[in-house]
Amino acid sequence: MTALLFTMTPGLDTIFILNKSIGQGHKAGLYSTLGINTGVLVHTLFAALGLSLIVAQSAIAFAILKYLGAAYLLYLGVQKLRSKQALVAIDAADQPPTSDRQNFVSGVVTNVLNPKVALFFLAFFPQFIEPTALNNPLPFLLLGLTYAAIGVLWFTLLTMFAAYFAARVMQRPAASTWLNRISGGAFILMGLKVALTRR
C-alpha cells in the first residue's frame, strides 16, 4: 500500500509519462513506462550493492548525476519547443520519428539520472527490511521488483487515460500547438527542478 501511494504521488516520472502519452500516443507512453521502471530496477540494484550510498555521501557524485539528468531533460524540452510537428499526429503518416526504443531509453535515462530516486530508495527500502538483513541484497531486490511492478500497472492506466484525452483534444488543430509548447515547457521545468535538487 505504501509503495502504491508513493507511485501515485505526482513527480517527475508522472510528468514524463504524461508528456509522452499525450505527445505521441499510448504506445510511446507504454514504452516510456517500461523504461522508467527499468530505471527503478537499476536504482534497486545500486541500492542493493551499496552504490546509492556513494551518491548520498559524495557531493561530486550527486552533482554529476544531477546535472546530467537536468541537461537531458532540458534537451528534450528544447526539442519539443523547436518542433514544428503536431504534438499528436492525426494520421499515421505524420507520426513523430520517435521509435519505441528511443521512448524506452528516454524513460531509463530520465529515471537513472534523477538523484532523488537514489536517495528515496536509500530512505524508503530500509524501513521494510530487518536491521540484520540490511547487508543482504535480496530484500532490496524483492522490494525493487515489487515497486517496479506497481509502477508498471499505475503508469499503464495513466498512459491510457492521457492518450484517450489527447485523441479527443487533438481534433482541434490549435490545441496541438499549445500542447506542444506546454510539453516542451514541462520538460524544461523538470530539468530545472532536477538541477536545483539538494541532497
Helices and strands as residue ranges (DSSP letters): H 2-8, H 12-24, H 26-49, H 51-57, H 59-82, G 92-94, H 100-112, H 115-124, G 125-128, G 131-133, H 137-169, H 173-195
